[in-house]
Amino acid sequence: MALKYSSNIFLISRLINSIKNEKINLLNFNDFDAVSKELNNSIIISTAPPDEQGNDPILLKYGNVFKSINSFFGYISSTSVYGEGFFFEEPSPIPNSKRGKIRILIENKWLSVSKDVKVFRSGGIYGQSRHPMIKFLNGKVEVVTKPNHYPNRIHVKDLSSIILESLITNIPAKFINITDQNSISSYEAVKFVTETLNLSKPIEINYEVAKMSDMARLFFKSSKIIRSSVIKDQLKYKYLYPDYKKALLELTKELIENQN
């Protein structure tokens, strides 16, 4: 969970001892009094996923406080709320997975906190320390594939920019899909990078025979393409990283340079 108001940024976490950033004020999530003191007249952004019981840990602890303060709220949800197919923000999604159904329930709980709440249905987040070429350069050259399966992605810088602009400008929409609006398979993106940089060729492995976690397999269960009419028509946002394969290329170049 993070707060932003005036020029002050607070990061609220259970793991504050592991965070090294002098530009951010840190607060212990479990210090109820200290956190509650900073919540009013703020922009509050929750990044916490559901816990193992399917509850939202932020609302469990601070939900009652949220209802009594004057702040703007953003909840980062997931595209798992959508089933199979092609979707914009409307009509309301019908999830086809347990994870998606839990997310819908939590979204509704956030909307009951205040009239100033926006729900951000984020695609898979990637960035400097979170992208597939990190493992590739360490020797894991296999890429799991499924025919006509296109992951929905967003660069972390676009994600944060869209969220803050949406909250600050207070556009009418309550639900915003945050993906980069382009479709490309993981294999094609990695192949583009490896061919451009003369790296080893990636090896395709069909998801049906690949060894992976249950969560990863669930990712391949349904194929969906998520777009946003809100970002285009209401926010009129210009993406910093509209092309995943080119963004992945730049991240890989940076990673190689840092390793040398």
N, C-alpha and C positions, 0 to 999 in steps of 0.2 A: 504494500500500500504506500502511495506517495502523495504528498501535498505540495501545491505550488501556489504561493500568493505573494504579491509585490515582487521582491527580488529574493525571497527566501524559499528554499527547497528543503523539504524534510523527507527523509526516507525512513519508513517505519518497518522494522524487520525483527524476526526472532534471532537473527544471526548477525547482529551489529558488530560483533567482535571480529568477524571475518571480512568486513567491508572496509576498504582503504580508499577514501575519497574525501579530501579536505574541503572540497567545495560544497559538500552536502551535509546538512545537519542530520544526525542519526538519533532515532528514538527507539527504545525497546518496545516491541509490540505488546509485551506483557505488563508494561508499566502503565496501567489504565489511567491514572491521574495525570501523568505527564503528557500522554497522548491526547486525552480528552481536552486538555487545556489549549491545544494547538488546532483543534478541528474547526472552530467557527470561522466564518468568512474566508473560506479556503476553496481551492479546487482539489478535490479528493479523488485519486485514481487508484482503483483496486486491481492488482494483477494476480491475486491469489486464486488458484484453481480450487475446486471442491475437495474436501478432505475425504478420507477413506469411507466415511459414513454417508457421503453425498451432501454434506452441509457446507455452507460458506463460512469459513473461520472468521472472516472480517465482520460479517453481520452478526454472528453468534456473540462476539465480544463487544462490538461497538454499534450495533444496529439501533438500539434505543437512543444512544447519543446522537446518531445521525438525524433522527426524526425531530430532534429539538434544536437543531442549529441552522444557520443561514449559510449554506455552502452549495457548490456545484459538485455533482458526482459523476464519475465515469467508471463503468464496470467493464473490464476486458473479458468478454465471453469467447466463444469459439464457433467456427463454421460447422462443428459437429452437430449443431442444432438443425442442420439441413439434412434431408435424406438424399436419395439418388436423383440427379438431374441438374438443371441449369436454374440458378436463382438470383433474383435481386432481393431487396429488403422486403418487398411486398409480393404476395400475400404472406401471412404468418406461416412460419416453417412448421413442418411435421417431422420430427426426428425419427430415425429408424434404428437408433442405438440407445443403450442405457445411458451412456455418457451424454448424448444429446438431450435426452429427456431430463436428466439432472440439471443440465445447463439452462434449459428453458424454465424450470422451476426456480432456479436461483435468479435468473434474469427478472422474473416477475417479483421476487422478493426485493430486489434492488429498486424496481420501479415504484414499490410501495413506500420507500423511504422518504422520497421528496418529489416534488414536481420537477425539480432540476436534476434529472438523472438521464444519462445517455448510456446505451449499451453498445459496445463495440465488438462485433463478431469478427475476430481476427483469424486470418489464415496462419499458416505455419511461419513463425518468426525466424528470420535469419539475419546474420550480421557478422561483425569482425571475428568473434570467437564462437560462432555458431553457424557452420555451413558444411556441406558434405565433402568439400575438398580437403578439409583438415584430416579426416580419416584416410582419404585417398592418398595424400602425400606421405602418410605413415604406413602405406602398404595395403590398405583395404580397398582394392580396385573393383570389387563387385558392386553393382548397382541393381537393386531389386526393381523389377518392372512388372507392369500389368498393362495389357493392351487398352488403349484409349483412356488411360488414367492420368489425370493432370492435377498435381498438387496445387492447392491455393496458397500462395506465399505472400509475405510482405517483409520488406527490409525494416529493421528496427527503427531506423531514422524516419522513414515514412510513417510508420505506426505511431511513434511519439508525436510527430508533427501534426498528423491528422487528428489525433485525440485532443491535443491542446487547442488547435484552431477551432475544432468543433465545440469545445466547452467555452472558450473565450468569446467566440462570436455568437454562441447559443443559437445555432440553426434550429429550425423547427423539428427535425427528425429526432425520434427517440432511439431508433435502431440504425446502426451504420455498419455495413459490411466493409472490412478493411482487407483487401487483397490488391495485388498489383495490376489486375485487369487483363493480364496476358496469360495464355495457356502454353506451357511447354513441359514435357515429361522430364523427370529427374535425369534419365539416361541421356536425353538429347542435350540438356544443359551441361552435364559433365563432359560429354563427348565434344561439345563446342570448345570448352575450356582446354581439354587435353590436346585437341588438334591444333588450337591456336598457339599453345605453349610447347608443342612437341613433347608431350608427356606420354606415359604408357596409356594404351587404349583401355577404357573401362570394359568390364565383363558384365553382360546382362544375365541376371538370374530371375526367372519367373517367380512371382510371389507365392505361387502354390507349392513350390518345392524349397523355397528359401527358409533358412533358419532365422527366426526372429521372435521377438517378444509378443505376447498376446496383444499389447497395446499397438505395436507396429502392424500386426496383422489386421487389427481392426481398422487401421487407417486405409488399408487396401480393400476393405469389404465393400464399400460403396464408392462410386465415382461421381463427383459433383464439381460443377464449375460455378464459382460464386463471383458475382459482380455487384457494383454499387451505383445506383442512380443518384444516391444522396451526395456522394463525393463529387460527382460530375455536375449535378444540377443545383445543389444547395451550397456546398462548400467551394466548388470550383477550384479544387486543389490540383496543383501540378506536381506530379510524382518526381521525387528525387531519383528514384531507381525504378523506372517503368519496365525495364527489360531484365528479367532474372538472369539470363545467361551472361549478359554483359556485366551485371553487378557481380556475379560469381567469378567472372574472369578478373575483375579488379581486386576482389578479395583474395583470390589465389595469388596474383602477382605480389600483393602486399605481404602475404604469408611467406612466400618464397624469399622475398627480399629480407624479411626479418630473420629467417633461418640462416641466411648466408652471413 
